[in-house]
Amino acid sequence: MVGTGLPEERATSTPKRKAEHLRINLEEDVSAKGVTTGFENFRFVPRALPQIDLSQVSTQTELFGRTLGAPVFISCMTGGVAEAQAINIQLAQTAQHFRLAVGLGSGRVLLEHPEVLPTFDIRPYAPDCLIFGNLGAIQLNKGVTVDQCRGLIDLLRADALVLHLNALQEALQPEGDTEFAGLLEKIEQLCRQIDVPVIAKEVGWGIAPDDVRALIDAGVAAVDVAGAGGTSWSEVERHRMNGAVRGRAAAAFADWGLPTAEAVRLARRAAPDATIFASGGIRSGMDVAKALALGANMVGSAGPFLRAAAQGGRVSYQLAEEYIDVLRTTMFCVGADTVEAFRRNPRITPPASRGVDISISQLDFDTPTTDFVDITDTVASAVDASGIRNGFAQIYSQHTTAAIRINENEPLLMADFKRLLDRLSPGDGAYDHDQLELRVGIGPDEPRNGQAHCQHLLLSSSESVPVIDGRLSLGRWQRIFLVELDAPRRRQVTVEVVGI
């Protein structure tokens, strides 16, 4: 295995650092201080009549073309030191038993010291599982190549590569790598060239929505928001420090980060169709259920599994069984027989103190000539992505010759509408607006569209629709139309969702 080109004193310190991290996580209080995951602020609205049998409820889900027993994964933790081998084997056996995905600790040490492969090699114990290899994203800026990433995946016989983002941890480590400039471009290059899914994850401080969107646009297959409220790696690093000043500096970040519940909600709003993982302080099956209901596709837990595996295989089995059983029971009690149905209709209440939320989406449509374009489904997706459960949606056309109207989508009725508009403002009418020689400051391509402007005056630029339980509250036959009154072109529609 080709090395990373790191200075020898830095490279040889990696196994020692891994051993320190493992010991500190098992022996010290390294939880975040002054910040929680935020899941405690959410509650489910139960259904006294779920209208399904518990025996019908399935926690199975699909990820990267594979069927999993539950939308739960054992998050990336350890490897590279002798103590990690037994823990990783226990976690792999647990994952295999319940058909869960499982992540490994950072593979940087494996690139530097190929001889530690046995501490990572869990494929024999999890032959049917999705296995995630793992590497600090910053290593792409430190000389690790796409070929080395491929080599890491091949060695681990892994199905995906996690790139973890840990800027604060690197800033606090005496040996930390902090050259993050241009890293997004390196991630994009890797995504284009490697033939396994790439997952971007934080390590416990959350990924804000603008970064989520940037990572998805760069080509990552999933984003793990890994929010605040669980293990704080600034606290872990504080326990490694000798100097009082540096220790106090690390302690200042004990409450740093975006709470996991909020990170999930904002990520789903920023990337409605993306695959979102939730980790960071997931300590129970109810946390798993709430994370899914708030928008996650998969939910990862690290610290509880690490401590369980350290106690033996039976304890880690029991933890996984508990997570899945609580999720399954919650699904039953809200009337959802599949994970997808549960995520679509989560029946989860927001914190009462959160106040009013506002979500704004800009939608683009290519319209034909003078037609009623049904945009209901696209608007509904924007409402769903907003995360707002109750309020209203304002649908607004940014044009004076394209209107927004609600009515029935029935072909004969559409023809009636067009004839009505033509009678009120006919195409052969006289429109002063079309006398271009009388107008000042117009360009050579100005259209003669007085009819379209006059018809728009008879309609409206916007409609307002109630949002109830996360969905547009439209009548049985009601549909939302963008009414094109002029020529084919790209039209912009703003959807503003306001509520809680």
N, C-alpha and C positions, 0 to 999 in steps of 0.2 A: 504494500500500500504506500502510495506517494504521500509524503508529509505535507503540512500546510505551509512550510517555509517560516513558521514562527520561530522567534529566538529560542534557543534551547532552554534558558532558565524559565521562560514562560511555559513552554511545552511540558517540561518535566513537573511543573507544579500542578498540572491538571488533575492527576489521580488523587493527590493529597487534598485538593480542594473538594473533589467529589466526595471523599470520605468524610470531610468536615461537614459538608452540606447534609449528608445522610444522618450523621450523628446528631447534628443540631436539630434537624426536623423531628427526630424521634425523641429527643431528650429535653428540648427547651420549648418555652412558650414563644412561638414565632407567628402567632395569629396577628392580623391587623388590629390596631388600637384606634378607637374613635370612629370607625367606619364599619358598617355591616354590609352584607350582600343586598339588603333591601327586600328580600323575599318575605320577611316577616310582615311587611306592610300590605301584602296581597292575600286575599282569601277567595276560595271558590264559592260559587253560588250552587248549592246542591240541588239535584232534582229528586223530589220525593217519588216521582214516577219516571224512572230512567227509561222505561219502555224497551229494555234489553235484558237478557240474562247474563249473569256474571260469566257463565261458561262461554258466551259469545265473544268476550273481550280478548283481543289479541294485542300484545305489546310488540309484535314483530314490526320491523321497519327495513327500508332499503337504503344502502349507502354505497356509492361507488360501484353499483352493479351487484352488490352482495346482500343477501338477506341476513339480518341480525335478529337475535332473540329479543332485543329491547333497544330503545334509542339511548343507551347508556354506554359510555366508554370509560375504561380505566386510564386516566390521563397520564401523560409523560412524567416520569419521576426520576429513575436512577439507572445506574450502570457504570461500568468502568473500574469498580473496585470489588474485592472479593466478597464483601458483605452484601453487595447488591445482587449477587447471583441467586441466592436462595429466595430473596424477595421477588425478583423478576420471575422465577420459576413458579412460585406460588400464585402470582398475579396472572400468569399465562394459563395455568391450570384452571383458575377461576373463570377467566374469560372463555376458555374452551367449553367449560361445562354449561355456561349460560349463553354461549354464542354472542359474546360481546366483543367490541373492538378494544385494543389495548395499545398504549403508547410506551415507548422506551425513553430513557433519559438521553441527554445530549450525546450525540455521536462524535463530538469533537475529540474526545479522549481516544476514541477508537481510530480516528484518522491519524492521531499522533502515536498511538501505542496499539497496533493491531493484535498484540498478544492478549489483550483484555476481552477479545471477542466472546469467550465463554460466559462472561457476565451479562452479555446482551442477548445471546443466542437463545431465543425462546420458541422459535418455530417448531421444534420437535414436540413441545408441550402445548402448542396452540395451532395445530395443523389446519384448522378450518376457520381461523379468526382473521379479521383485518388487523394487521400490525402496522403501527405508525413508527417509522424511523424519525429521528429528531436531530436538529442541528440549529445552533444559534444563527439567526439570519445575518448577524454582523460578520460571521466568518466568510460570507461572500465578498465582503469588502477587505478581508484580510488574506485573500489569496486562494481560498477554497474554490475549486473549479466545478463546472457542471459535471465533468467526468468523475471527479471525486465524489460528488453527490450520488451519481449513478452507482459508483463502487460501494458506497455506504449502504444503499438500498439493496444491492446484490448480496453483500455480506450478511445483512440482517434478514434477507428474504422477506422484506417488508412490502406492503401494498401502497403506501403513501409516505410522503416526506413532510414532516412538520418543521416549519421555520419559526423558531420562537424569537420574540421581540422583547428585549429586557434592558432598555436604555438606562433606567434608573439603577438597576442592579450593577450594570457595567460601570456606571459613574461612581458607585460607592466602593466597588472592589479595588483594592490597591493594584491588582493585576488586570483591571478591566479594560475592555476594548471599547472605545467611544467614538470611533470614526464612522458615524452613521450617514454622512453626506453621500448622496447618490445611491443609497441602498435600494430604494424602490425600483430603480432601473435594473439593478442586478437581480432582484426578485422576478421582475418581468422577463428578463432574459432566461432565467432558470425555468420558469413556467413554460416558456415557448419550446425549450429544448429537451426537457426531461419527460420521460414517458410514463410517469406515475402522477397521481394527483398531488398537488402541493397545498398544504394547509398552513395558514399564517395564524400564529397565536401569541397572545401576551402571556406573561407569567404571573399575573395577579393584580394588575393595575388597570385593566380594561382597555379596549380599543374604541376610540370615539368614532362617531358615524362618518366623518369626513375621511378618516383613515380606512374605515371599512370599505367605503366606496372606492377609494384609490387602490386598495389591494385587490378587490374584485375586478376592477378595470385592468389591473396588471396581469390578471389571468389565474389567480389562485382559485382552487376548487372549493375551498371553504375557509371561513374565518372563525377562529375560536376567540371570543371576546375576553375570556379569562379575567373577569372583573375582580374588584376589590371586595374584601370581606372574609377571605380565607387566609391562607398562608401569605405572609408579607415577606418578600425576599429582601427588603431593606432591613427587616428585623433579623432575618437569617444572617445577613452580612454584618449586622451590628454585633452579633455574637462571635464573629471571627476577628473583630478589631481589638487592638491593644491600646491605641491612643484614645484619651478621653475626648478630645476635640472631634475626631472622626466618629467616635461612638455617638456623641450628641448630634452630630450632623445626620447620621443614619436614623436616629430616633425621631428626628423632625419629620420623617416621611412615613411614620407608622400609620397615619390616616390618609395616605396618598391614594388617589385613584378614583375610578368610576365604578360605583357599586354594580355587581353582576346583573341584578334585575334590570337596572336602568340601561346598562350596556346592551343587553339583549334587545330590549324594546327599541332603542335608538338604532341598533344595527339592522333590525328587521325593517324599520322605517326607511333607512338609507338604502337598503338593498333588498327590495321586496321579493325578488326571485332567487336570491343567493342561498347557499347552504351555510347556515349559522350554527356554530357550536357554542354552548354555554358551559363554562367552568369557572372556578374561583369561589371557594366557600360552599361547594355543594356537599352538604353533610347528611342529607336524609332523602328518602324517597319522595317526600313532599316537596323538597327543593327541586328535585328532578321534574316533578309534575308541573310546578309553577314555572320553571324555566321553559318547558315545552309550550305551555299555555301562553307565555309571553312572546314566543316567536322562534325558539330554538328548534333545530332539526335533531340535534344530538346534545347530550348533556354528559360532561366529564367530571369525575371525582378523583382526586389525587391523595391528599393527606389522610382521609379515613381509610383508604385502601392500603396505603403505606403502613399505617399503624396496625391494621388488621393482619396484613401479610407477615409482619414482624412477629405476630403472636401465633402464626400457623395457618395452614390451609383451611381448616374448618372455620375459623373466624372470618376469613375473607369470603368464603362461600356464603356464610350467613349474611354478611353485609350486602352482597350482590342480590341475594334472594330477598332481603328486606326491601331494598330499593325497588325491585321489580314488582313485588307484591303490593307495596304502597301505591305505585304508579297504576297498576292494574285496577286496584280498588277505587282509586280516584276517578279513573276513566269510567268505570261502571256507575259511580255515584253522580256523574254529570251526563250520563247517557251517551257516551262515545265508545263504540265497539272497536275502533281502530285508532292507531296513533294519528293518522291523517285527519280523521274526524275530530279527534280531541284537539288538535292544533287549530282546526278551522272554527271550532265552537267551544272555546275554553271555559266560558262562564266563570271568569275570574274578575274580581272587583279591584279597582285601583286604590291606592292609599287615599283616604279622605282628605288629607292635608296637601295633596299634590297640586290642587288648583287646576285651572283650565289650561289645556294643552292646545297648541295650534300647529297643524302640519300643512305644508304647502307643497303641491306637486305641479310641475309644468309638463303638460302632455302635448305631443305633436301628432297631427293627423294630416294625411294627404287626401284631399277631397276631390270628388268628381265635379262636373258642372252641375249646378243647381240641383242639389239632392239633399235628402234627410239621411245623415250618417248616424247610425246607432252606436253611441259610445258608452253605453251603460256598463258593459263588462269591464272596460278599461278604467272607468271612474270607480267602479266597485273595488277593483284591485288597489287603487290608490287609497281608498278609504280603509281597506283591510291593512295595508302597509303602514298606515298612520299610527296604529296601536290605540287609537281613541275608541272607546267603547260606546259612549253615549254623548250626543251633541247634534251637530248638523254639518252638512257639506254644502259649500257654495261652489257651483260650477260656472265658470265665467269665461266667455269668449273675448279675446283681446282684439277683436276686429269689428268694423262697422258694416261689413257685408257678409258676416257669418254669425248666426244667432244660436242661442241655446234654448231649447224648448222640450217639454215633457208631454208625451202623448202615446198613443198606441201604435205599435209597429205592424201595420196591416197594409199590404200593397195597394189595395183599392183606396184606402183612406189616404195613403201618401199621395196618390194621384189627385184626390179631392183637395188636399192641402195646396198642392202646386197650382191647381186651377183657381182656387180662391185667391191666392197671392197675385196671380196674373190678372185677375179681374180687378183687384183693388189697385194694382200698380202694373199696368200692362207693359210689355216689351216695346210696343210701338208708340208709347206715350211720349210727350214732349217734356224733356227734363233740362232745365237750365244748366244743371251740373255737367251735362254732356257738351255744352258749347265751350270747348276747350280754348277757343280764340279769345273768349271773354275773361278767362281766369288767369291769375298772376302767379308766377313762381312754381309752375308745374313742369315735370319732366317730359321728354319726348315720348315716353312709353305710358303716359297716363291713360288709363282705360276710360271708356264711356260707360259708366256703370251707375248712372242715376237711378235706374230701376232698382238695383240691388240695395242701394242706400235707403230708398223709400220703403221697400219691403222690410228691411231690417227695423225701421222705425215702428212698424206694426207688430213686431215680435219683441224680443228682449235679448240683452247680452248675457243674462245669467238666470239660473234657477237655484233654489235652496231646497235641500232634501234632508229630513231628519235622519240621524244615525242612531240606531237602537241595537244594543248588544253587538256592536262592531260591524253592522251591516246597514246598507241603504234601506230605509223604510219606504219602499215604493209600493204602490198598489199592484194588484195582480197583473194588470195589462199595461202598466206604465213603463215607458222606456225613455231614456235621455237621448236627445238628438242634438248633434251639431248640424245646423241648417246652412248649407252652402248656397248663397244667393247670387254668386258671381261666377268666376272661372276657376278651374282646377288649380290648386296651389297648396302649399304647406300652411296649416293653420295651427295656432297655439291656444290651448285651453288651460286655464288655471283651476285647480281643485284645492280649495282651502277647507280643511276639516277642523272644526273648533269643538272642544268638549273635554271630557275626562275619560 
